[in-house]
Each structure stands twice: as structure tokens, then as C-alpha cells.
Amino acid sequence: MLEIRNLNIRAGKFTAGGISLSIPEGDCHAVVGPTGSGKTLLLETIIGLRKPETGGIFLRGLDLNGLPPERRGIAYVPQDLALFPHLTVMENIDFSARFRTTGANGREELVAELSAVLGITRLMERSIRHLSGGEKQRVALVRALAAGTTLLVLDEPFSALHQGLRRELWFVLKELQRRYRLTILMVTHDMEEAFLLGDTVTVMINGKIRQTGSGREVYASPATREVVDFLGIRNLFAVDIAHSSDREISAWCEELKKEFVLPASISPHQVPAAGSGRGIGIRPENVVISKPGAAVQWGDNFLDGTVEGVLMKGASHTVLFRPAGSHRVIDVEVADCSFRKFNPVPGMKITILLRAEHFFMLGD
């Protein structure tokens, strides 16, 4: 439905380049990245507020380059929502009438249905000034969709809301996507938001796309060191490839004084050559505190060591583990129910298990 082909954008000294994305009908595509990575710049170009230096933007095969925003058939909710504070809710929604793609009768039915789904029917005569943050968010969504378009572009729309309300609106948006078969392009810096809402996730850093894939792919197998750093994964280790085949890879980690036997499938492109260096990593929630006498399977990698510290995070805890004979600290994410069983405290001797299939390997 939406095709972005080799888009290059310049804003002052900042350049976002070589951007290509394909968003099928009915999908939600989440673009994530740190502040200043070019996410909003990309959206502004797609909706027509900026002109690209090169590249194409196509909606259902129609070249959008040169078309003004109101003729692109895109519903847009900016980060500040852009509601008119001096107007009522109904007057704000009526503003979209000039851009409607359905007939007047069809539009009235759509507004009534959207208002009921989003729970703002009772607010129609109220001033925008007298709405809560969540109510304003719902009004902005109704206004954007009231024109009848099925392509919705969102610029960090939930960033100003507290966590409970944000989660509530995440599920509302997924219901809207399902009910109206919306195609959604959204940008966010919140990884939980991206993984929950996005059918596809793109990581954008310093104006470049670093990785695109399903939420599961990006979550479990970050492709580059930049993506790893953005995701906040600290369990990354340098290894030397001792042996490799189509089935398995033997990798020596000097800082842990440990040889890992890994499945060849963790290499993102091709099996690395013996003698080459790579980075391997593992997410903290995939590191397990081992029970004494646990049965050993292929690919089980055990490390003995000491608990350096414990960070409480509510539903989970981060145990800081230092392997014996190493200066590295490994993050271990433990659910609260499991934490209560082991009750690790600083100074305690424990053993952790790192299963081979849970590692990821960075490319060259």
C-alpha cells in the first residue's frame, strides 16, 4: 500500500538517506530510534510537509511527490495533536470534513461509530481546553480518521501520557486497526510500544535504517552494535571463531574464559570463517539462574560466579552477576515469582545458564 523508495531528506546539516520501506495494507509499521534519528523528518516528508531531495513515495501506486498534504489521502496525528483549543470536540472533528473521502452521509455514520468506539460521544459539545490528556488523544484519532482514509500516520502520539493510559490506548489502537483494516505508520522511541503495536519494526539511527523485521526478529536478533545499544542490551561479548560448520560454531570468549558451542543458524548472513572475530549477545531475560543438579543438554553453557547486586523493577528484578575469574558483569532478568524462590543477595554464589539457542550474533 505505502512504498518508500530510496528516500533522501536534508534538514539543515542533518541528512536522512537511503530510506526504503514497504507497508502492506492493514499492517502497523513502527519506526523506532533515539531522539534526533530522523523519525519525525521522515513522517513530515511522507505527509507532504517537506520535500525530499531524491526518492519516491507511493500510495497504492500513486506517486505522492509534488502533491500537497490535503491531497495525499493520509490521516496524520502529530506529537502535539494540533487540536484547536478554542473549538469544541465536534468542531475539531468537523475540520476534517474538507478532506473527506466519503460522502456526507457516510462520514456522519463513520464519525458516530468512531466516537462510540473511542468513548467520546458524550464530549462532543465540550471545549478542548476542558479535556484530559487521554480524551484529547481520542479526539485526535477520531478527527484524523473522520475523513475516511485508511492510512494513519502517528508521530509519538502517546509519549505525553502516563504508562497506564498509554497501555489502554495501545489496545484501543489495535482494535481500530482490526476493525477498520487501517494501515498505520508510527514513530516512537518506546520499544515496548513498538513491539506491542508493530507488525513490522524498523530501527532508525542517525538518519539511517539499521534493521527492519518482525518485532520478534528485532527483539531477539538485533543486527548491529548500534541496534544492540539502542535496545539497552549489555550482555554483548567479543569472541574468536575457533571452528565453524553448517551445523555449529565454536567460539572462544576471552573475557569470560569460556568456549561456547552455538548453532550455525545464529549467524545472520553466512557461517563465519574460523579465525574471525564476532560479537555475540544474549538478552538478560534469557539468562537463567540454574538449580543445583540441573540436567545438561546440548548447548547448555554454565557459569559459576557471584551476585554483585540486585535492582528491583517491580514485576521483575535485574541480578548483576560476575563470573568467577572475570571482571565482566552479566545482567540476569528474573521474574518476581522466580526471584522469590532463589532470593539472591549480594555476595551469594550462584550458577547461571546461557542456552546456545538464545544467543544472537552480530554481522561483520
C-alpha positions in Angstrom: 0.0 0.0 0.0 2.7 2.5 1.0 6.1 2.3 -0.7 9.1 4.5 0.2 11.9 4.1 -2.3 15.4 5.3 -1.6 14.3 8.5 0.1 16.9 11.1 0.9 16.0 14.1 3.0 18.0 17.0 4.2 17.2 19.4 7.1 20.0 21.9 7.7 23.2 19.9 8.3 21.2 16.7 9.1 20.6 14.1 6.4 18.4 11.0 6.4 19.3 8.9 3.5 18.7 5.7 1.6 15.3 5.1 3.3 13.2 2.3 1.7 10.1 0.8 3.4 7.2 -1.2 2.2 4.0 -1.3 4.3 1.3 -3.7 3.2 -2.4 -3.0 3.5 -3.7 -3.4 7.1 -0.3 -3.6 8.7 1.1 -1.4 11.5 4.7 -0.4 10.9 6.6 1.1 13.8 9.7 3.1 13.3 11.8 3.4 16.4 15.0 5.2 17.3 16.6 7.7 19.7 15.8 11.4 19.6 17.3 13.1 16.6 17.4 10.0 14.4 15.2 11.5 11.7 11.9 9.7 12.5 9.7 12.9 12.5 11.6 14.2 9.5 10.6 11.0 7.6 6.9 11.4 8.6 6.8 15.1 7.6 8.2 14.1 4.2 5.6 11.3 3.7 2.7 13.6 4.6 4.0 16.4 2.3 5.3 19.0 4.8 8.9 18.5 3.5 10.2 17.9 0.0 12.8 15.1 -0.4 16.0 15.6 -2.3 15.6 12.3 -4.1 13.5 9.2 -3.9 9.8 8.3 -4.2 6.7 7.9 -2.0 3.9 5.9 -3.5 0.4 5.2 -2.0 -1.4 2.4 -3.8 0.8 3.0 -6.8 0.2 6.8 -6.9 3.4 8.9 -6.8 2.8 11.4 -4.0 5.8 13.6 -4.7 4.5 17.1 -5.6 1.1 16.6 -4.1 0.1 18.9 -1.2 -0.7 17.3 2.2 -4.5 17.6 1.8 -4.5 15.6 -1.5 -2.4 12.7 -0.3 -5.2 10.8 1.5 -3.2 10.4 4.7 -4.6 10.8 8.2 -2.0 12.4 10.5 -1.8 12.8 14.3 1.3 14.9 15.2 3.0 14.6 18.6 1.3 17.8 19.9 -2.1 16.6 18.5 -2.7 20.0 16.9 -6.3 20.3 18.2 -7.8 23.7 18.2 -8.2 24.8 21.8 -10.9 27.4 21.1 -13.2 24.9 19.4 -15.4 22.2 20.7 -14.8 18.5 20.1 -17.4 18.4 17.4 -16.0 21.5 15.7 -12.5 19.9 15.7 -13.8 16.8 14.1 -15.8 18.8 11.6 -12.5 20.4 10.5 -11.6 17.1 8.7 -14.8 17.4 6.6 -12.9 19.4 3.9 -10.6 16.4 3.4 -13.3 13.7 3.5 -13.0 10.8 1.1 -16.6 9.6 1.7 -19.9 11.2 1.1 -21.5 13.4 3.8 -23.9 10.7 5.0 -21.2 8.1 5.1 -19.0 10.5 7.0 -21.6 11.2 9.7 -22.1 7.5 10.2 -18.3 7.0 10.5 -17.9 9.8 13.0 -20.7 8.4 15.1 -19.2 4.9 15.0 -15.6 6.2 15.7 -16.8 8.4 18.6 -18.7 5.4 20.1 -15.7 3.1 19.8 -13.3 5.6 21.3 -15.8 6.7 24.0 -16.1 10.4 23.2 -19.7 10.7 22.2 -20.6 12.5 25.5 -17.8 15.0 24.9 -19.0 16.5 21.6 -20.0 19.9 22.9 -17.1 20.2 25.4 -14.2 22.6 24.8 -10.8 21.1 24.0 -9.5 23.1 26.9 -11.6 21.0 29.3 -10.4 17.6 28.2 -7.9 15.3 29.9 -4.8 14.1 28.0 -6.4 10.8 27.2 -9.6 12.4 26.0 -7.6 14.7 23.7 -5.8 11.7 22.3 -9.1 10.0 21.4 -10.5 13.2 19.8 -7.3 13.5 17.7 -7.7 9.9 16.5 -11.4 10.4 15.6 -10.6 13.7 13.7 -7.8 12.0 11.8 -9.9 9.1 10.7 -13.1 11.0 10.1 -12.0 11.9 6.5 -12.4 8.2 5.6 -8.8 7.4 4.8 -7.4 4.1 5.9 -3.7 5.2 6.1 -2.9 6.6 9.6 0.4 8.3 10.4 1.3 8.8 14.0 4.2 10.8 15.5 4.8 9.6 19.0 1.1 10.2 19.9 1.2 8.6 23.4 4.5 10.0 24.6 3.0 12.6 27.0 0.6 10.1 28.7 1.3 8.1 31.9 2.0 4.4 31.5 -1.4 3.1 32.4 -3.3 5.4 30.0 -0.7 4.7 27.3 -1.3 1.0 27.6 -5.0 1.4 27.4 -4.8 3.4 24.2 -2.4 0.9 22.7 -5.1 -1.7 22.8 -7.7 0.8 21.5 -5.4 1.5 18.5 -5.0 -2.2 17.8 -8.8 -2.6 17.9 -9.2 0.3 15.4 -6.6 -1.3 13.2 -8.5 -4.6 13.2 -12.0 -3.1 12.9 -11.3 -0.6 10.0 -8.3 -2.5 8.5 -6.1 0.5 9.0 -2.6 0.8 7.6 -0.6 2.5 10.3 2.9 4.1 10.2 4.0 5.3 13.6 7.2 6.6 15.1 8.2 6.1 18.7 11.2 5.8 21.0 9.4 3.4 23.2 10.4 -0.2 22.4 7.5 -1.8 24.3 5.1 0.3 22.3 6.8 -0.6 19.1 6.8 -4.4 19.8 3.2 -4.4 21.0 1.7 -2.4 18.2 4.1 -3.0 15.2 3.5 -5.9 12.9 6.9 -4.8 11.5 9.5 -2.8 13.3 12.2 -0.6 11.8 15.2 0.8 13.8 16.4 4.2 12.6 19.6 5.7 14.0 21.4 8.8 12.8 19.3 9.1 9.7 19.8 5.5 8.5 17.7 2.4 8.7 19.8 -0.1 10.7 17.3 -3.0 10.8 13.8 -4.0 9.7 11.9 -7.1 10.6 9.1 -8.5 12.7 9.1 -7.4 16.3 10.3 -10.8 17.3 13.2 -10.7 14.9 14.4 -7.3 16.0 13.9 -8.1 19.7 15.6 -11.5 19.6 18.3 -10.9 17.0 19.5 -7.3 16.8 21.6 -6.9 13.7 24.3 -4.3 14.6 26.0 -2.9 17.6 24.1 0.3 17.2 20.8 -1.6 17.5 22.1 -3.5 20.5 23.0 -0.3 22.2 19.6 1.3 21.4 17.8 -1.8 22.9 19.9 -1.4 26.0 21.4 -5.0 25.9 24.6 -5.0 27.9 25.3 -8.7 27.6 27.5 -8.5 24.5 30.8 -10.4 24.3 33.7 -10.4 21.8 34.5 -13.9 20.6 37.0 -15.6 18.3 35.6 -18.2 16.0 37.6 -21.4 16.6 35.6 -23.7 14.4 32.6 -23.4 12.2 30.4 -25.7 10.0 26.9 -25.7 8.6 25.6 -27.0 11.9 27.5 -25.4 14.7 30.0 -22.7 15.6 32.7 -23.0 18.4 33.6 -19.5 19.7 36.1 -18.7 22.4 35.3 -15.7 24.7 38.5 -14.5 26.4 36.8 -12.2 28.9 34.7 -15.0 30.2 37.4 -17.7 29.7 34.6 -19.8 28.1 34.1 -21.7 24.9 30.6 -21.5 23.5 29.2 -24.1 21.1 26.5 -22.3 19.1 24.1 -23.3 16.4 25.2 -22.0 12.9 21.7 -20.5 12.5 22.5 -17.6 14.8 24.9 -16.1 12.2 22.7 -13.6 10.3 24.1 -14.0 6.8 26.7 -16.8 6.4 28.7 -19.0 8.7 31.7 -17.0 10.0 35.1 -18.3 9.0 37.4 -19.9 11.6 39.8 -17.3 13.0 37.5 -14.4 12.5 36.2 -12.2 15.4 32.5 -11.6 16.1 30.2 -10.2 18.8 27.6 -12.5 20.4 25.0 -11.4 22.9 22.1 -12.7 24.9 19.1 -10.8 26.4 19.0 -10.7 30.2 15.7 -12.4 30.4 17.2 -15.4 28.5 19.9 -15.9 31.2 18.7 -18.4 33.8 19.7 -18.9 37.4 20.4 -22.6 37.4 19.2 -25.1 40.0 21.8 -27.4 41.5 21.9 -30.7 39.7 20.1 -29.5 36.6 20.2 -31.9 33.6 22.7 -30.9 30.9 21.6 -30.7 27.3 23.5 -29.8 24.1 24.3 -26.1 24.1 23.9 -25.5 27.8 26.6 -23.1 28.9 27.0 -22.8 32.7 29.0 -20.1 34.5 29.8 -20.1 38.2 30.1 -16.7 40.0 28.8 -14.2 42.5 25.9 -11.9 42.8 27.2 -8.3 42.6 23.9 -6.5 43.2 20.1 -6.6 42.7 17.9 -4.0 41.1 14.2 -4.2 41.8 12.0 -3.2 38.9 8.5 -4.2 40.1 7.4 -7.2 38.2 11.0 -8.3 37.6 14.4 -7.9 39.1 17.9 -7.4 37.5 20.5 -9.6 39.2 24.1 -8.4 38.5 26.2 -11.5 38.1 30.0 -11.6 38.0 31.5 -14.8 36.6 34.4 -16.3 38.6 37.8 -15.0 37.2 36.2 -12.3 35.1 35.7 -8.5 35.5 32.5 -8.6 33.4 29.1 -8.2 34.9 26.2 -10.1 33.2 22.6 -8.8 33.6 20.1 -11.5 34.6 16.4 -10.6 34.4 14.4 -12.6 36.8 10.6 -12.5 37.2 9.4 -11.7 40.7 8.0 -15.2 41.3 11.3 -16.8 40.4 13.3 -14.2 42.3 11.4 -15.2 45.5 12.4 -18.8 45.1 16.2 -18.1 44.8 16.2 -14.8 46.8 19.7 -13.9 45.5 21.6 -11.3 47.6 25.0 -9.6 47.0 27.8 -11.9 47.7 25.8 -15.1 47.1 27.5 -17.8 45.0 25.2 -18.9 42.1 25.4 -20.6 38.7 23.8 -19.2 35.6 22.8 -21.0 32.4 23.1 -19.5 28.9 21.5 -21.7 26.4 23.1 -21.7 22.9 19.8 -21.1 21.0 19.2 -17.8 22.9 22.4 -16.1 21.7 22.4 -13.8 18.7 25.5 -12.9 16.6 26.3 -9.6 15.0 27.3 -9.4 11.4 30.8 -8.3 10.2 
